[in-house]
């Protein structure tokens, strides 16, 4: 007989975890004593007073036998609450935005039900969409995602799709084999989730940073390989580095430049104006993943001002342009021209 589906799925919808057991008798009492107490608590709560006076082994066995009975006989009504955590079936499905004919994601839908309550979880490589219905009416829909693709282009494209999904007026989930009815989710269901606006803001930030990294790749003819970065301070350093390199490419402000007083005597200056050209600049080098960027040129973006301190020295908003070190050579952005 084929193994019950829910036993192949160690995670349940409320976030707790079950151990993947095919035959509890194969485990010793010592091994069973090491099972996470959250799992044991979940089982005991599911069985209620039926646990009284029984050992851990007996209660675990009773839990799995009851689960098997519910699953194998497809029992929906008048069953314990935990029956809603038992996956009943899995189906291939497509996820659409609005009336588009091309799906944005392809994945697997896992179906759960108990009494009049139904749950559907759409799971793709990067996305989990959770839907809960009561009497055929959607009462909750949440979107979770994890985009760990190691290329800028792939990660950017997936993030844009997720952003489109989170801001869509209508989301549709359609079964590949018509095994369940089409599910349509209105935007108000997704928008009412706590933290929705903050999540959108964070998503917009990530997309913006990916756009900047795409520009950096194109300008320097390099390819970043994205790897996980541990620690918030290291993450902040990475985004600071991206912003500085990108600003140099765009000739946007990323520093303050001190200018010789003789500079004020030069007339007919067009800004931005190069101050230092292809030379050593006393600023720190920047490392983005495996690439080292060296500050090599600077430009004054607008007319300098006199400092009230430092003997009236001139200073102004500036932009430092970085060159990337490749095979011992310094490569400037394609759009930057030394004049």
N, C-alpha and C positions, 0 to 999 in steps of 0.2 A: 504494500500500500504506500502511496506517495506521502512524504512527510508533510504534515499540516503547514500551510503557508505561514501562519503567524510565528511558528517556531524558527523559520528562516529569517525572521525580522526581529532582531534583538531589541530595537528601540520601539517604544510605544508613544502614543501621541501626547501624553502629559509630561514627557521629558525624562521619565524614569526608565530604567533599563532592566530587561529580563535576561537571564542566562539562557543560552541555547542548549537545551537538554532534550535528548531523544529518549533516554531511559534513566530515570532518577536512581534506579537501583544500582547503576554502574558506579555511583559515587559513594565514597566513604563518609561517615559522619563528620570526620575531620574536614573533608573537602567542602561539605555542605555548610559547615560552620563559618567558612570564609566567604560565603555569599554576602554581597552588599546588604546592609541592614535596610536600606531604602527599598530594595527588592522584596525582602521578607515582609516589611511593613505593608507594602502594596498587596502582597498575596493574602496576608492576614486580614486586611481591611476588606478585600474582595470576598473572603469566605465568611467573615463576620463571626457569629457565636459558634459556628461549626468548628472553630479552631480550639475551643476549650478542651483541655485535658489531653491534647495530642502533641506528639513530638514535632520538631521542625521537619523531619523527613516525611512524616505522615501528612502534614499540612501542605507541603510542597507538592507531594504526589496527588493530593486531593485537588489542588489548584489546577494542575496540568490535566488531570482526568476530566475535570469540569470544563476546562477550556476546549479540550478535544471534542467533548460531547456537543458543545455549542457550535464549534466550527464544522465538524463532520456532518452534523444534521441540519446545518444552516438554520439554527434557531434564532429568531429575531425578537420575539415578544416574551415578556415575563421572565427575563433573565437578569442576572446581577448587573450592576452598573459597569463593571470592568469589561463586559462583553463588547462595549463600544471601543475598547482598545485592541480588539482582535481583528486584524485585517482579514476580510472575507474573500477578496479577489483582487487581481491585478490586470490592468489592460493598457495597451499602447494608446497614446492620445496625442493630439495636437493642441497647442495653445495659440489663439488668435487675438489680435487687437482690433476692436471694432468690426467692420465688415470686410477687412482685408482677406484676400483669398490665399495669401501665403502665410503660413504659421511663423511665429517668431521663435517658438521653442517646440521641440518634440521630446516626449518623455513617457513616463509610466504613471498611471493613476492607480492608487490603492484605495479600495472602497471599504468603509466601515459602517455598521449600522446597529442600532438597538431601539426597539419600539419605533417612535416617529422621528427619531434623530438619525441623521446620516452625516458622515464625514467623507471627504474626498481629499486625498493628498496627491498633487501633481508634482512629480520629482524628475528634474532633468539634471544634466551635468553641473549646472551652475545655480539652479533655482528650485525652491520648494514653495508651492502655493497651497495653503491650507484653507479648505472651505468647509463650513458646518451649516447644515440645514435642519430646520424643524418644520414638520408638516409641509415639506417641499419648498419652503421659503428660506432663502439664504439669510442667516443671522450673523455670520462672521466670515471674514476672508482676510488672511494675512499673507504677506510675501516675505520670504527670507531668501538670502542669496549668499553665495561665496564664490568669488571670481579669482581663482589663483592661476590663471593661464600665465605662462612665462614670457609671452610676447606682448609688446605694447599694442599692436594692431588688434590682436584677439581680445585682450582685456578691455580695450576701449570699445570695441564693437559690442561686446556682451553687456558692458555697463550702460551703453546707450539704449540697448534693447530693454534692459530692466527699467531704466528711467522712463521709457515710452510706456512700459507696462504699468508702472506705478501712477502715471498721470493720465492713463487712458480713460475715456468715458465708459467703455465697455470692454470686458474681457470674456472670451469664449473658450471653453474646453470641450473638444469634440473627440469622441472615442473613434479609434481606427476601425473597430469592428461593430460599432453600434451596440455595444454591450451595456451602455448606460446612456441616459438622456443627456442631450447637450446642456452644459451648465453655462449660464450667462450671469456675469457679475457686474453690477453697476458700480461706477466710481465712488458713490457715497459710502458704500460698504467698506472699501479699502481706506478711504480718507478718514473715517471715524476712528481708526486705530490710534492708540496712544503713541506718541512719538513720530507720527507720520511726517509732519513738517520737518522735524530735525533729520529724519532719515533722508528726505528729499534733498535737504541742504547738504548733507554729507555726500550723497551720491553726486550732486552737482560739482562739489569740490574735487572728488576723485576723477570725474570725467574731464574737468578743466586741467588737472595735472597730467592726465594721460595725453590730452591734446598738446600740451607743452612738450612732453617727452617725444611725441611724434614729430614735432617741428625740430627738436634737437637732433633726432635720428636723421631726418632728411637733410638738415643743414650741414652736418658733419659726416654724413655717409657712414653712420655706425648703426649697430643694432644692439639694443639693451636686452639682456636676459634677466627677467625679473625673478628675484628670489625672496623668500620671506625675510623680513627684518624684525628683530626682537627689540622691544623697549620703545616707549613713546618718545624718549629723547632722540633716539636714533632715527625714528620716523620723521620727527620734526626737522632734523638736520638734512634728511634726504629732500624734503619738500623745499626747504630753504635753498638748497643747492640747485634744484630744478628751476626755481623762480629766478635765481640770480643768473644762471646760464641763459635762460629764455629771455630775460630782460636785456642782456647784452646783445643777443641776436636781433631783438626788436629795436635796439637803440633806445631803450627805456631806462628810467632811473634805477640804479642799483647801488649807488655810492655817492659820496660827497667829494668833490675834487678841489684841492687847494691850487690856486693859480698864481703865477708870478705877477707882481704889481705892474710890470712892463706890459702885461697883456692888455691892460685897460687903454693903452695908447694905440692899439691896433684898431683901425677903423674898417668898416664894411665887412664885418664878420658875419658869416652865415651859420646859423645853428641848425643842427648839432655840429660842433667843430671839434676835430681831432686835436687832442692835447699831447698824447703820447702815442707813438706809432711803432708797433712791433718791437717793443722793448720790455725790459724787466719792470714790473710794477709791484710795489711793496704791499701786496695783498696775498692772503692765503690761497693756496691751490685748492681746488674743489674736486672731490671724488664722488662720482655717481656710478655705483656698482663697480664694474671693472675699469672704467674710463677715468683718466685724470685730466682735468681741465686747468690750464695755466692762464692767469691774467696777463694779457700782452698788449692791449691797446685801450685807450680811454678817450672819451669825448665829453665835452661840455655841452649840455643840452640847451642852456639859455644864458643870457647875460649874467656874469658873476656879480656877487654882492660883496661889500666891504664888511669884514668882521669887526664888531665892536671890541672884541678881544684880539689878542695876537697881533697887536700893532697895526690894525687895519688891513690885514692880509685879505686877499680876494678868495672867495670860495663860491662854489655853485653846484647845482644838481648835475650829477654826471652818470655816465654809463660805461662800465668796463666790459670789454669784449674779451672772451676767453678763447684760447686755442686748445684743441684736444691733442694729447700726445699719442701718436700712432706710429709704431715701429721706429721710434726715435725721431720722428718728424712732428712738427707742430702744424696742425691743420686748422685754418680759420673757417668760420661759417661761410657757406657758398654766397650768401647775400652781402657779406661784408667786403668792402673794397678799400685797400690801403691807398690813401691819396697823399 
